[in-house]
Amino acid sequence: MKKLDIEKKTFSSGLTAQVVLRKGFKQKFFGIIVDFGSSDKQIPGAAHYLEHLLFSKKSGDITERFDEIGASTNAFTSYNATMFYANSIDNISKIVDLLFELVGDPNFSKKSIDKERPIIDQELAMYRDEPTWPISDSIMKQLFGDSNLGLDIGGTSQTIKKINSRNLAKIYQENYTANNMHFIAVGDFAPSAVTRLFGQIKKLDKQYLQSGQKREHTFKPEMGNLGLKEFKNKTEVPYFCLGVKLPDFKKVLVNNDLGQILVEIMLESLLGENSSWYQDKMVHGELTSPLQFGVNYTRQGNFATILGINNGNSLLNNVKETLFSSEKTAEQMDELKDLFEMQKKVSMATLLSAFNNLSELGFELAEEAINGENIFDMIKLLQQMNFEKYWQICQDLLAESETCSVFSTVE
């Protein structure tokens, strides 16, 4: 696979930047990612609150100024990071100016903070209305307790009430520092445009960003009270969820993304729609729809979740037994090998398809940059991975894992 043409630069402040050259694309993508997510040390929900608040400037909502020059802008908060980004065809210089102003010129007035609180509270209420939210909330609390990782990314109505101009400014100053940020641009840029872009970033870095302590990427998992929880659900559909607390991927691998992909492949192979297990459960009416899988890695813990419609506690136990049983027949191993090869191709295709979507590519490369990983190394490792090595890695990860379960019954 041909590597992308990428220009990189590190500034004296510690800010890093890259320009990814994608010939023939009219659209351009720009982003600034901050190595500070919802699971890091903070008042629960502060990272998400900051993401919202930074759009509010003394002159008004900065989104309107992006709109005026034909650019769209948005942001998101994850467990590991916060990212601000914009897409446009023209007005490169103005977009980059606005992006640095967005991230580097906060408005911590009481008025702006108080205005944002009900908006975030409404957003949290919308998530709580989802039928599976009680299940997901319960499983995360079991996995990680009352830590920030165990709570919703946006915090709770109680925690966001604690946020004020003083403590939010402190959190911003500690985390929104140049050496915890990375700038990325993706698109068709001439060599002269790349040179001008790096020169502009250097000036904006000095104008807006402060130096500080760089975040350490050490794996320090939070602890919850793992067990089995049952509760009544107000919806018409009962659910179950198995939570799997996974060890540090880098104990058995050199790359977190690769660990995530291999666990996803394992779940799909053992319990997904193409597995004989799934087909058998569907035939016998024990399953009525596919299971939903999630795999995540964070500095505070790695975990997988398996969510499905509950048809009795026996199904939940069977999911767990199928996942953790190391004894497989020769026929089962042959099936798993075939499914591994198929799922590996699907994963490769998904990764490579992102190269033709500037936003997805920008997100992926920005996250890789702050995590100190390399997508090309990861793709190469995945290409070279054989079934025997993959299966051993998954068994090693499962051997060090712990589980918890939640299931609901209809009121």
Rosetta blueprint (number, residue, H / E / L):
1 M L
2 K L
3 K L
4 L L
5 D E
6 I E
7 E E
8 K E
9 K E
10 T E
11 F L
12 S L
13 S L
14 G L
15 L L
16 T E
17 A E
18 Q E
19 V E
20 V E
21 L E
22 R L
23 K L
24 G L
25 F L
26 K L
27 Q L
28 K E
29 F E
30 F E
31 G E
32 I E
33 I E
34 V E
35 D L
36 F L
37 G L
38 S L
39 S L
40 D L
41 K L
42 Q L
43 I L
44 P L
45 G L
46 A H
47 A H
48 H H
49 Y H
50 L H
51 E H
52 H H
53 L H
54 L L
55 F L
56 S E
57 K E
58 K L
59 S L
60 G E
61 D E
62 I L
63 T H
64 E H
65 R H
66 F H
67 D H
68 E H
69 I L
70 G L
71 A L
72 S E
73 T E
74 N E
75 A E
76 F E
77 T E
78 S L
79 Y L
80 N L
81 A L
82 T E
83 M E
84 F E
85 Y E
86 A E
87 N E
88 S E
89 I L
90 D L
91 N L
92 I H
93 S H
94 K H
95 I H
96 V H
97 D H
98 L H
99 L H
100 F H
101 E H
102 L H
103 V H
104 G H
105 D L
106 P L
107 N L
108 F L
109 S L
110 K H
111 K H
112 S H
113 I H
114 D H
115 K H
116 E H
117 R H
118 P H
119 I H
120 I H
121 D H
122 Q H
123 E H
124 L H
125 A H
126 M H
127 Y H
128 R H
129 D L
130 E L
131 P L
132 T L
133 W H
134 P H
135 I H
136 S H
137 D H
138 S H
139 I H
140 M H
141 K H
142 Q H
143 L H
144 F H
145 G L
146 D L
147 S L
148 N H
149 L H
150 G H
151 L L
152 D L
153 I L
154 G L
155 G L
156 T L
157 S H
158 Q H
159 T H
160 I H
161 K L
162 K L
163 I L
164 N L
165 S H
166 R H
167 N H
168 L H
169 A H
170 K H
171 I H
172 Y H
173 Q H
174 E H
175 N H
176 Y L
177 T E
178 A H
179 N H
180 N H
181 M E
182 H E
183 F E
184 I E
185 A E
186 V E
187 G E
188 D L
189 F L
190 A L
191 P H
192 S H
193 A H
194 V H
195 T H
196 R H
197 L H
198 F H
199 G H
200 Q H
201 I H
202 K H
203 K H
204 L H
205 D H
206 K H
207 Q H
208 Y H
209 L L
210 Q E
211 S L
212 G L
213 Q L
214 K L
215 R L
216 E L
217 H L
218 T L
219 F L
220 K L
221 P L
222 E L
223 M L
224 G L
225 N L
226 L L
227 G L
228 L E
229 K E
230 E E
231 F E
232 K E
233 N E
234 K L
235 T L
236 E L
237 V L
238 P L
239 Y E
240 F E
241 C E
242 L E
243 G E
244 V E
245 K E
246 L E
247 P L
248 D L
249 F H
250 K H
251 K H
252 V L
253 L L
254 V L
255 N L
256 N H
257 D H
258 L H
259 G H
260 Q H
261 I H
262 L H
263 V H
264 E H
265 I H
266 M H
267 L H
268 E H
269 S H
270 L H
271 L H
272 G L
273 E L
274 N L
275 S L
276 S H
277 W H
278 Y H
279 Q H
280 D H
281 K H
282 M H
283 V H
284 H L
285 G L
286 E L
287 L L
288 T L
289 S L
290 P L
291 L L
292 Q E
293 F E
294 G E
295 V E
296 N E
297 Y L
298 T L
299 R L
300 Q L
301 G L
302 N E
303 F E
304 A E
305 T E
306 I E
307 L E
308 G E
309 I E
310 N L
311 N L
312 G L
313 N H
314 S H
315 L H
316 L H
317 N H
318 N H
319 V H
320 K H
321 E H
322 T H
323 L H
324 F H
325 S L
326 S L
327 E L
328 K L
329 T L
330 A H
331 E H
332 Q H
333 M H
334 D H
335 E H
336 L H
337 K H
338 D H
339 L H
340 F H
341 E H
342 M H
343 Q H
344 K H
345 K H
346 V H
347 S H
348 M H
349 A H
350 T H
351 L H
352 L H
353 S H
354 A H
355 F H
356 N H
357 N L
358 L H
359 S H
360 E H
361 L H
362 G H
363 F H
364 E H
365 L H
366 A H
367 E H
368 E H
369 A H
370 I H
371 N H
372 G L
373 E L
374 N L
375 I H
376 F H
377 D H
378 M H
379 I H
380 K H
381 L H
382 L H
383 Q H
384 Q H
385 M L
386 N L
387 F H
388 E H
389 K H
390 Y H
391 W H
392 Q H
393 I H
394 C H
395 Q H
396 D H
397 L H
398 L H
399 A H
400 E L
401 S L
402 E E
403 T E
404 C E
405 S E
406 V E
407 F E
408 S E
409 T E
410 V E
411 E L
